[in-house]
Amino acid sequence: MDSGLLANLAILVLAGFVGFAVISKVPNTLHTPLMSGTNAIHGIVLLGGIVVLGLGGDDLDVLSKILLVVAIAFGTINVVGGFLVTDRMLGMFKGRGPGKAKTAAGAGTEGKS
């Protein structure tokens, strides 16, 4: 086994452990904003994968190309899903339209005559 491949594999495993340790300490209220920030980073990773596939595609073997396409597909799903969740979260903070807001005094009087 190549020493460079072994070093890269060790870095990947350690990064997985560190990522899990960091994410498991985040409170539930911060998960969606954290997802918003990681979407920007993941978008850069997707762009890099597309560049590698486009520019270095002649030097790659078939297995590398397949793995790169699968990684780009999964990354795209992650980014799109993250933006949808973020949009839904931000929609929760938008105010209601005019005439739809309930007052504190009238909130409990529906249906009473």
N, C-alpha and C positions, 0 to 999 in steps of 0.2 A: 504494500500500500504506500502511495506517495506521501511524503511527510507534509507537503502543503495541503493535501486533501484531509489528512488527519487533523492538522491544526485548524482548518476551516470547520470541520465537523465538531471539534471540541468547542470552538467559539459559538457555533450554532446551539449546541446543547446548553452551554453556560448562559447564553442570552435567553434561551427559553426559561431556564430556572429563575433568572433575575427578573424577567418580565412577569412570570407568574407570581413571584414574591411581591413585586411592586403593585400589580393589579389587585391582588387579594387584599391589600391593605387600604384600598380606596373605598370610601363610604358609598353606599348605594346612590345617594343624591348626586354624586359627581361622575357616575358612569357615563351618562349621555354627553355632558360637556367634554369628557375625556375622549369619547368616541369622535366628537367633532374635530378635535385637535389631531387625532391620529389619522383621520381621513385625509387631511392635507399631506401628511407624511406618506401615507400609502399611495396617494396620487403621484407623488414624486417617484416612488418605487415602481409604479406601473409605467410611467414615462420611461424610466431607465430600462425596464424589461422590453418595452417596445423598441427602443433604440438599439439594444443589444441584438434583438431578433432581426431588426432591419439592416443594421450595419455589419454585424458580425455573423450573419446567417450563413455565409459561405464557409466559414471556418468551423462551424458547429456540426457535430454528428446528429443523427436522427433522434436519438434518445434525448439529447440536450434540447433540441428544438421542441420535442413533444412536451418535455417537462416545463419549458419556458412558456409555451402556449397555455398549458394547464394552470401555471402560476399566474399568468396574466388574466385568465378567465376567472379564477377564484378571487384575485385581487379586485377585479372589476365588480364582481358580486359584492364584495366587502365594502367597497367605496360607495356604490349605489345604495346598498342597504343602510349604511351609516348615514348618508345624506337624507334618506327618507325618514329615518328615526329622528334625526336632528330637526328636520322640518316639522315633524309631528310635535316634537317637544316645544319648539318655538311657537307653534300654533296654539299651544295651551296657554301661552302668556299673552296672546293678543286679546284685546278688550272685545266685549260683545258690541254688536252694532247698536245704533240709536234705537231706543224703545224696547230693547230686550233686556236691559239691566234691571235686576230686581233690587228694590230698596229693602233695607233691613226691617222696616215696619210692615211692608206688604208681603214679605217672604212667607209668612205663616198663615196668610188669610185666603189662600186659594181654596175654592170649593166650599167656603162657608157662607151661609146666607143669614 
